[in-house]
Protein backbone atom coordinates (compact mmCIF):
# COMPACT_ATOMS: atom_id res chain seq x y z
CA UNK A 1 0.00 0.00 0.00
CA UNK A 2 1.35 3.44 -0.92
CA UNK A 3 2.78 5.32 2.03
CA UNK A 4 0.56 8.36 1.59
CA UNK A 5 -2.54 6.19 1.72
CA UNK A 6 -2.15 5.99 5.49
CA UNK A 7 -1.54 9.08 7.57
CA UNK A 8 -1.38 9.63 11.30
CA UNK A 9 -2.03 13.11 12.64
CA UNK A 10 -0.32 13.48 15.98
CA UNK A 11 2.45 14.79 18.17
CA UNK A 12 5.50 12.98 19.51
CA UNK A 13 4.85 13.49 23.26
CA UNK A 14 1.30 12.14 23.20
CA UNK A 15 0.81 8.62 24.57
CA UNK A 16 -2.49 8.42 22.67
CA UNK A 17 -0.72 9.11 19.38
CA UNK A 18 1.80 6.34 20.11
CA UNK A 19 -0.96 3.77 20.11
CA UNK A 20 -1.94 3.75 16.41
CA UNK A 21 1.75 4.10 15.49
CA UNK A 22 2.63 0.97 17.46
CA UNK A 23 -0.30 -0.86 15.89
CA UNK A 24 0.78 0.14 12.36
CA UNK A 25 4.33 -0.95 13.16
CA UNK A 26 3.09 -4.34 14.36
CA UNK A 27 1.33 -4.75 11.01
CA UNK A 28 4.36 -3.42 9.07
CA UNK A 29 2.21 -0.74 7.48
CA UNK A 30 3.99 2.31 6.13
CA UNK A 31 2.40 5.60 7.04
CA UNK A 32 3.04 9.31 6.91
CA UNK A 33 3.30 10.98 10.29
CA UNK A 34 1.93 14.51 10.23
CA UNK A 35 3.14 16.31 13.30
CA UNK A 36 0.83 18.93 14.78
CA UNK A 37 2.46 22.11 16.07
CA UNK A 38 2.17 22.38 19.83
CA UNK A 39 -0.37 25.04 20.76
CA UNK A 40 -2.25 25.13 17.47
CA UNK A 41 -4.50 22.82 15.48
CA UNK A 42 -4.13 22.34 11.73
CA UNK A 43 -7.00 22.69 9.26
CA UNK A 44 -6.63 19.01 8.46
CA UNK A 45 -7.08 18.08 12.12
CA UNK A 46 -10.14 20.29 12.55
CA UNK A 47 -11.68 18.84 9.37
CA UNK A 48 -10.82 15.23 10.23
CA UNK A 49 -11.97 15.36 13.85
CA UNK A 50 -14.60 18.09 14.06
CA UNK A 51 -16.23 16.51 17.13
CA UNK A 52 -13.23 16.42 19.48
CA UNK A 53 -10.54 18.36 17.53
CA UNK A 54 -7.96 16.02 19.06
CA UNK A 55 -5.05 13.85 18.04
CA UNK A 56 -4.52 11.10 17.08
CA UNK A 57 -6.46 10.80 13.84
CA UNK A 58 -5.79 8.01 11.37
CA UNK A 59 -6.54 8.94 7.79
CA UNK A 60 -6.89 5.84 5.62
CA UNK A 61 -7.42 6.80 2.00
CA UNK A 62 -9.80 9.67 2.61
CA UNK A 63 -11.49 8.26 5.71
CA UNK A 64 -10.66 9.67 9.13
CA UNK A 65 -10.80 7.44 12.18
CA UNK A 66 -10.62 9.03 15.65
CA UNK A 67 -10.08 7.93 19.27
CA UNK A 68 -6.84 6.04 19.84
CA UNK A 69 -8.15 2.64 20.96
CA UNK A 70 -10.86 2.68 18.28
CA UNK A 71 -8.10 3.35 15.75
CA UNK A 72 -6.08 0.40 17.11
CA UNK A 73 -9.06 -1.95 16.71
CA UNK A 74 -9.64 -0.58 13.19
CA UNK A 75 -6.01 -1.27 12.28
CA UNK A 76 -6.33 -4.82 13.61
CA UNK A 77 -9.47 -5.42 11.55
CA UNK A 78 -8.17 -3.95 8.29
CA UNK A 79 -4.66 -5.40 8.13
CA UNK A 80 -5.43 -9.01 8.82
CA UNK A 81 -2.26 -10.48 7.28
CA UNK A 82 -0.11 -9.07 10.07
CA UNK A 83 0.05 -10.44 13.66
CA UNK A 84 -3.24 -10.04 15.55
CA UNK A 85 -3.47 -7.29 18.13
CA UNK A 86 -6.61 -8.64 19.79
CA UNK A 87 -6.90 -12.26 20.91
CA UNK A 88 -9.41 -14.44 19.11
CA UNK A 89 -11.43 -15.62 22.12
CA UNK A 90 -14.36 -13.27 22.93
CA UNK A 91 -13.79 -13.49 26.68
CA UNK A 92 -10.08 -12.66 26.38
CA UNK A 93 -11.01 -9.77 24.09
CA UNK A 94 -13.47 -8.47 26.68
CA UNK A 95 -10.84 -8.63 29.42
CA UNK A 96 -8.34 -6.69 27.27
CA UNK A 97 -10.95 -4.04 26.43
CA UNK A 98 -12.04 -3.81 30.08
CA UNK A 99 -8.53 -3.08 31.33
CA UNK A 100 -7.78 -0.71 28.42
CA UNK A 101 -10.87 1.30 29.43
CA UNK A 102 -9.76 1.16 33.09
CA UNK A 103 -6.30 2.49 32.21
CA UNK A 104 -7.77 5.42 30.31
CA UNK A 105 -10.75 6.29 32.48
CA UNK A 106 -9.43 5.61 35.97
CA UNK A 107 -5.69 5.09 36.14
CA UNK A 108 -4.39 7.80 33.81
CA UNK A 109 -7.02 10.21 35.14
CA UNK A 110 -5.34 9.77 38.55
CA UNK A 111 -1.90 10.24 36.94
CA UNK A 112 -3.08 13.50 35.39
CA UNK A 113 -4.51 14.62 38.72
CA UNK A 114 -1.14 13.98 40.32
CA UNK A 115 0.53 16.39 37.91
CA UNK A 116 -1.09 19.52 39.30
CA UNK A 117 -2.24 18.48 42.78
CA UNK A 118 -0.79 19.68 46.07
CA UNK A 119 -0.67 18.37 49.63
CA UNK A 120 -3.49 16.06 50.70
CA UNK A 121 -4.98 15.92 47.22
CA UNK A 122 -1.63 14.87 45.81
CA UNK A 123 -1.35 12.03 48.31
CA UNK A 124 -4.85 10.89 47.40
CA UNK A 125 -3.99 10.76 43.68
CA UNK A 126 -0.72 8.99 44.41
CA UNK A 127 -2.60 6.34 46.40
CA UNK A 128 -5.02 5.89 43.51
CA UNK A 129 -2.15 5.51 41.04
CA UNK A 130 -0.40 2.96 43.25
CA UNK A 131 -3.59 0.98 43.89
CA UNK A 132 -4.23 0.98 40.15
CA UNK A 133 -0.77 -0.42 39.48
CA UNK A 134 -1.40 -3.20 42.00
CA UNK A 135 -4.58 -4.11 40.10
CA UNK A 136 -2.70 -4.00 36.80
CA UNK A 137 0.05 -6.21 38.22
CA UNK A 138 -2.61 -8.78 39.09
CA UNK A 139 -4.23 -8.38 35.66
CA UNK A 140 -0.84 -8.90 34.06
CA UNK A 141 -0.44 -12.21 35.86
CA UNK A 142 -3.85 -13.41 34.66
CA UNK A 143 -3.66 -12.09 31.08
CA UNK A 144 -0.07 -13.03 30.27
CA UNK A 145 -0.38 -16.56 31.69
CA UNK A 146 3.37 -16.58 32.26
CA UNK A 147 4.23 -15.09 28.88
CA UNK A 148 5.98 -11.84 28.03
CA UNK A 149 3.05 -9.51 27.41
CA UNK A 150 -0.59 -8.91 28.39
CA UNK A 151 -1.27 -10.19 24.88
CA UNK A 152 0.83 -13.34 25.35
CA UNK A 153 3.94 -13.90 23.24
CA UNK A 154 3.39 -10.68 21.35
CA UNK A 155 2.22 -7.17 22.15
CA UNK A 156 -1.56 -6.90 22.17
CA UNK A 157 -4.30 -4.36 22.75
CA UNK A 158 -3.77 -3.92 26.48
CA UNK A 159 0.01 -3.75 26.12
CA UNK A 160 -0.49 -0.88 23.69
CA UNK A 161 -3.10 0.85 25.87
CA UNK A 162 -1.04 0.73 29.07
CA UNK A 163 2.48 0.69 27.62
CA UNK A 164 1.94 3.97 25.79
CA UNK A 165 1.82 5.67 29.21
CA UNK A 166 5.25 4.39 30.30
CA UNK A 167 7.10 7.51 29.13
CA UNK A 168 4.83 9.72 31.23
CA UNK A 169 5.03 7.27 34.11
CA UNK A 170 8.82 7.67 34.17
CA UNK A 171 8.48 11.46 34.04
CA UNK A 172 6.01 11.36 36.94
CA UNK A 173 8.47 9.24 38.94
CA UNK A 174 11.24 11.79 38.38
CA UNK A 175 9.14 14.89 39.01
CA UNK A 176 7.55 13.49 42.18
CA UNK A 177 10.60 11.61 43.45
CA UNK A 178 8.64 8.36 43.74
CA UNK A 179 9.01 4.88 42.37
CA UNK A 180 5.71 3.77 40.82
CA UNK A 181 6.86 0.56 39.15
CA UNK A 182 8.72 -1.27 41.86
CA UNK A 183 10.56 -4.64 41.85
CA UNK A 184 9.07 -5.43 45.25
CA UNK A 185 5.45 -4.46 44.61
CA UNK A 186 5.01 -4.82 40.84
CA UNK A 187 7.74 -7.20 39.69
CA UNK A 188 5.76 -8.48 36.71
CA UNK A 189 5.11 -4.98 35.40
CA UNK A 190 8.73 -3.90 35.88
CA UNK A 191 9.96 -6.66 33.57
CA UNK A 192 7.03 -6.18 31.19
CA UNK A 193 7.82 -2.45 30.90
CA UNK A 194 11.40 -3.20 29.90
CA UNK A 195 10.29 -5.70 27.28
CA UNK A 196 7.59 -3.36 25.96
CA UNK A 197 9.93 -0.39 25.55
CA UNK A 198 12.53 -2.57 23.85
CA UNK A 199 10.08 -4.06 21.35
CA UNK A 200 10.74 -3.22 17.72
CA UNK A 201 7.24 -1.88 17.20
CA UNK A 202 7.57 0.48 20.17
CA UNK A 203 11.20 1.63 20.27
CA UNK A 204 11.00 4.07 17.38
CA UNK A 205 7.92 5.87 18.72
CA UNK A 206 8.54 5.86 22.49
CA UNK A 207 9.95 9.30 23.37
CA UNK A 208 13.13 9.46 25.47
CA UNK A 209 12.34 10.22 29.11
CA UNK A 210 14.69 13.24 29.22
CA UNK A 211 13.04 14.78 26.16
CA UNK A 212 9.59 14.15 27.67
CA UNK A 213 10.70 15.64 30.98
CA UNK A 214 11.80 18.84 29.22
CA UNK A 215 8.49 18.94 27.37
CA UNK A 216 6.54 18.44 30.61
CA UNK A 217 8.22 21.57 32.01
CA UNK A 218 7.17 23.54 28.93
CA UNK A 219 3.65 22.15 29.32
CA UNK A 220 3.51 23.01 33.03
CA UNK A 221 4.70 26.57 32.36
CA UNK A 222 2.12 27.01 29.63
CA UNK A 223 -0.63 25.69 31.89
CA UNK A 224 0.37 28.10 34.67
CA UNK A 225 0.42 31.04 32.31
CA UNK A 226 -2.79 30.06 30.57
CA UNK A 227 -6.07 31.76 31.48
CA UNK A 228 -8.35 29.72 33.74
CA UNK A 229 -10.35 27.07 31.86
CA UNK A 230 -13.89 28.11 30.79
CA UNK A 231 -15.71 25.24 32.44
CA UNK B 1 -23.39 -28.06 28.55
CA UNK B 2 -26.27 -25.89 29.69
CA UNK B 3 -25.45 -22.27 29.13
CA UNK B 4 -25.83 -19.91 32.05
CA UNK B 5 -26.16 -16.20 31.45
CA UNK B 6 -26.66 -13.82 34.37
CA UNK B 7 -27.18 -10.08 34.19
CA UNK B 8 -26.67 -7.92 37.26
CA UNK B 9 -28.47 -4.65 36.76
CA UNK B 10 -30.66 -1.89 38.14
CA UNK B 11 -34.17 -1.29 36.82
CA UNK B 12 -33.66 2.38 36.01
CA UNK B 13 -30.17 2.17 34.55
CA UNK B 14 -29.79 2.69 30.79
CA UNK B 15 -26.47 0.86 31.03
CA UNK B 16 -27.82 -2.43 32.35
CA UNK B 17 -30.85 -2.13 30.05
CA UNK B 18 -28.42 -2.01 27.10
CA UNK B 19 -27.19 -5.46 27.99
CA UNK B 20 -30.73 -6.82 28.29
CA UNK B 21 -31.71 -5.21 24.97
CA UNK B 22 -28.81 -6.88 23.16
CA UNK B 23 -29.57 -10.29 24.68
CA UNK B 24 -33.27 -9.95 23.82
CA UNK B 25 -32.45 -8.94 20.24
CA UNK B 26 -30.41 -12.10 19.87
CA UNK B 27 -32.97 -14.27 21.62
CA UNK B 28 -30.61 -15.27 24.42
CA UNK B 29 -32.16 -16.51 27.67
CA UNK B 30 -30.71 -15.01 30.82
CA UNK B 31 -31.37 -14.63 34.51
CA UNK B 32 -31.70 -11.07 35.73
CA UNK B 33 -30.56 -10.05 39.18
CA UNK B 34 -31.75 -6.65 40.43
CA UNK B 35 -29.14 -4.88 42.52
CA UNK B 36 -29.89 -2.41 45.27
CA UNK B 37 -27.14 0.08 44.56
CA UNK B 38 -27.24 1.36 48.14
CA UNK B 39 -26.58 -2.15 49.36
CA UNK B 40 -24.55 -4.04 46.79
CA UNK B 41 -24.65 -7.81 46.89
CA UNK B 42 -21.56 -9.92 47.64
CA UNK B 43 -21.99 -11.46 44.18
CA UNK B 44 -21.73 -8.08 42.45
CA UNK B 45 -18.65 -7.18 44.47
CA UNK B 46 -17.13 -10.53 43.60
CA UNK B 47 -17.87 -10.22 39.87
CA UNK B 48 -16.86 -6.57 39.53
CA UNK B 49 -14.31 -5.85 42.25
CA UNK B 50 -12.64 -3.06 40.27
CA UNK B 51 -15.64 -0.77 39.77
CA UNK B 52 -18.33 -2.44 41.93
CA UNK B 53 -20.90 -1.32 39.37
CA UNK B 54 -23.70 -2.69 37.26
CA UNK B 55 -24.10 -3.97 34.65
CA UNK B 56 -22.15 -7.20 34.86
CA UNK B 57 -22.78 -10.09 32.50
CA UNK B 58 -21.75 -13.49 33.85
CA UNK B 59 -21.47 -16.15 31.16
CA UNK B 60 -20.91 -19.65 32.48
CA UNK B 61 -19.33 -18.21 35.60
CA UNK B 62 -17.09 -15.69 33.83
CA UNK B 63 -17.87 -12.01 34.47
CA UNK B 64 -17.71 -9.16 31.94
CA UNK B 65 -18.14 -5.56 33.09
CA UNK B 66 -18.62 -2.15 31.36
CA UNK B 67 -21.73 -1.96 29.17
CA UNK B 68 -19.99 -1.25 25.84
CA UNK B 69 -17.45 -4.02 26.47
CA UNK B 70 -20.35 -6.34 27.29
CA UNK B 71 -22.18 -5.41 24.06
CA UNK B 72 -19.13 -6.34 21.99
CA UNK B 73 -18.77 -9.59 23.92
CA UNK B 74 -22.41 -10.44 23.31
CA UNK B 75 -22.05 -9.75 19.58
CA UNK B 76 -18.92 -11.88 19.31
CA UNK B 77 -20.35 -14.78 21.32
CA UNK B 78 -23.86 -15.04 19.82
CA UNK B 79 -23.61 -14.51 16.11
CA UNK B 80 -27.35 -14.28 15.21
CA UNK B 81 -28.75 -10.78 14.62
CA UNK B 82 -25.35 -9.04 14.55
CA UNK B 83 -25.31 -5.59 16.11
CA UNK B 84 -22.05 -4.42 14.57
CA UNK B 85 -21.55 -4.11 10.79
CA UNK B 86 -18.86 -6.15 9.02
CA UNK B 87 -17.00 -3.22 7.49
CA UNK B 88 -14.12 -2.03 9.74
CA UNK B 89 -14.75 1.66 9.01
CA UNK B 90 -18.44 1.40 9.87
CA UNK B 91 -17.53 -0.53 13.02
CA UNK B 92 -15.09 2.19 14.04
CA UNK B 93 -17.80 4.75 13.38
CA UNK B 94 -20.37 2.98 15.56
CA UNK B 95 -17.82 2.63 18.37
CA UNK B 96 -16.85 6.30 18.05
CA UNK B 97 -20.41 7.53 18.49
CA UNK B 98 -21.17 5.09 21.31
CA UNK B 99 -18.13 6.44 23.17
CA UNK B 100 -19.25 9.99 22.38
CA UNK B 101 -22.63 9.33 23.97
CA UNK B 102 -21.10 7.92 27.14
CA UNK B 103 -18.32 10.45 27.55
CA UNK B 104 -20.07 13.64 26.50
CA UNK B 105 -23.83 13.36 26.28
CA UNK B 106 -24.95 11.94 29.60
CA UNK B 107 -23.13 14.41 31.83
CA UNK B 108 -24.16 17.34 29.63
CA UNK B 109 -27.79 16.23 29.73
CA UNK B 110 -27.69 15.88 33.49
CA UNK B 111 -26.18 19.33 33.87
CA UNK B 112 -28.89 20.87 31.69
CA UNK B 113 -31.60 19.15 33.71
CA UNK B 114 -30.24 19.23 37.23
CA UNK B 115 -27.03 21.22 37.06
CA UNK B 116 -25.23 22.72 40.01
CA UNK B 117 -27.33 25.25 41.80
CA UNK B 118 -26.19 28.76 41.21
CA UNK B 119 -27.31 31.99 42.78
CA UNK B 120 -30.42 33.28 41.10
CA UNK B 121 -28.79 35.75 38.69
CA UNK B 122 -26.28 33.22 37.43
CA UNK B 123 -28.72 30.33 37.26
CA UNK B 124 -30.47 31.26 34.03
CA UNK B 125 -27.24 32.00 32.17
CA UNK B 126 -25.65 28.73 33.28
CA UNK B 127 -28.79 26.83 32.33
CA UNK B 128 -28.75 28.40 28.86
CA UNK B 129 -25.12 27.42 28.44
CA UNK B 130 -25.83 23.84 29.50
CA UNK B 131 -28.80 23.59 27.11
CA UNK B 132 -26.66 24.96 24.28
CA UNK B 133 -24.01 22.33 24.95
CA UNK B 134 -26.58 19.53 24.80
CA UNK B 135 -27.93 21.05 21.59
CA UNK B 136 -24.50 20.93 19.95
CA UNK B 137 -24.02 17.31 20.99
CA UNK B 138 -27.46 16.27 19.74
CA UNK B 139 -26.77 18.02 16.45
CA UNK B 140 -23.81 15.71 15.86
CA UNK B 141 -26.08 12.71 16.36
CA UNK B 142 -28.82 14.22 14.19
CA UNK B 143 -26.24 14.62 11.41
CA UNK B 144 -24.92 11.10 11.90
CA UNK B 145 -28.39 9.57 11.55
CA UNK B 146 -28.89 11.07 8.05
CA UNK B 147 -31.74 9.23 6.26
CA UNK B 148 -31.28 5.94 8.08
CA UNK B 149 -34.09 4.30 9.94
CA UNK B 150 -31.75 3.31 12.73
CA UNK B 151 -28.13 4.24 13.45
CA UNK B 152 -27.39 0.63 12.53
CA UNK B 153 -29.15 0.97 9.16
CA UNK B 154 -32.18 -1.22 8.52
CA UNK B 155 -31.93 -2.94 11.87
CA UNK B 156 -31.07 -1.85 15.40
CA UNK B 157 -27.32 -1.98 16.06
CA UNK B 158 -24.79 -1.34 18.80
CA UNK B 159 -25.04 2.42 18.42
CA UNK B 160 -28.84 2.40 18.66
CA UNK B 161 -28.56 0.37 21.86
CA UNK B 162 -25.88 2.70 23.24
CA UNK B 163 -28.10 5.64 22.27
CA UNK B 164 -30.90 4.30 24.48
CA UNK B 165 -30.06 7.25 26.71
CA UNK B 166 -31.13 9.57 23.89
CA UNK B 167 -33.96 7.36 22.68
CA UNK B 168 -35.83 7.01 25.96
CA UNK B 169 -34.09 8.28 29.08
CA UNK B 170 -33.61 11.81 27.70
CA UNK B 171 -37.37 12.26 27.25
CA UNK B 172 -37.91 11.05 30.79
CA UNK B 173 -35.24 13.41 32.17
CA UNK B 174 -36.93 16.26 30.31
CA UNK B 175 -40.31 15.48 31.76
CA UNK B 176 -38.92 15.01 35.27
CA UNK B 177 -36.91 18.24 35.25
CA UNK B 178 -38.87 20.47 32.90
CA UNK B 179 -35.88 20.93 30.58
CA UNK B 180 -36.52 21.06 26.82
CA UNK B 181 -33.67 19.48 24.95
CA UNK B 182 -34.72 17.02 22.22
CA UNK B 183 -37.18 19.20 20.34
CA UNK B 184 -38.84 18.03 17.12
CA UNK B 185 -38.22 21.44 15.60
CA UNK B 186 -34.44 21.20 15.97
CA UNK B 187 -33.94 17.45 15.78
CA UNK B 188 -36.62 15.93 13.53
CA UNK B 189 -34.52 12.91 12.53
CA UNK B 190 -33.48 12.09 16.07
CA UNK B 191 -37.10 12.39 17.24
CA UNK B 192 -38.29 10.05 14.49
CA UNK B 193 -35.53 7.63 15.37
CA UNK B 194 -36.46 7.72 19.07
CA UNK B 195 -40.08 6.89 18.20
CA UNK B 196 -39.00 3.94 16.03
CA UNK B 197 -36.44 2.79 18.58
CA UNK B 198 -38.87 2.43 21.48
CA UNK B 199 -41.25 0.42 19.29
CA UNK B 200 -38.75 -2.35 18.57
CA UNK B 201 -39.90 -5.36 20.62
CA UNK B 202 -36.55 -6.14 22.20
CA UNK B 203 -36.26 -2.49 23.23
CA UNK B 204 -39.86 -1.90 24.29
CA UNK B 205 -39.79 -4.87 26.66
CA UNK B 206 -36.73 -3.42 28.38
CA UNK B 207 -37.73 0.12 29.16
CA UNK B 208 -38.32 1.04 32.79
CA UNK B 209 -41.83 2.36 33.52
CA UNK B 210 -41.94 6.06 32.77
CA UNK B 211 -43.87 7.18 35.86
CA UNK B 212 -41.71 5.14 38.15
CA UNK B 213 -38.56 6.61 36.62
CA UNK B 214 -39.85 10.19 36.79
CA UNK B 215 -40.76 9.76 40.45
CA UNK B 216 -37.34 8.28 41.20
CA UNK B 217 -35.49 11.09 39.38
CA UNK B 218 -37.47 13.86 41.05
CA UNK B 219 -36.95 12.25 44.41
CA UNK B 220 -33.23 11.80 43.88
CA UNK B 221 -32.28 14.97 42.03
CA UNK B 222 -35.02 17.43 42.84
CA UNK B 223 -37.44 19.28 40.63
CA UNK B 224 -34.81 20.40 38.15
CA UNK B 225 -33.20 23.56 36.85
CA UNK B 226 -35.82 24.45 34.33
CA UNK B 227 -38.89 23.96 36.46
CA UNK B 228 -40.93 27.10 36.78
Interface residues (C-beta under 8 A of the other chain):
Chain A: X51 X60 X63 X65 X66 X67 X70 X71 X73 X74 X77 X78 X90 X91 X93 X94 X97 X98 X101 X102 X135
Chain B: X50 X59 X62 X64 X65 X66 X68 X69 X70 X72 X73 X76 X77 X88 X89 X91 X92 X95 X96 X99 X100 X140
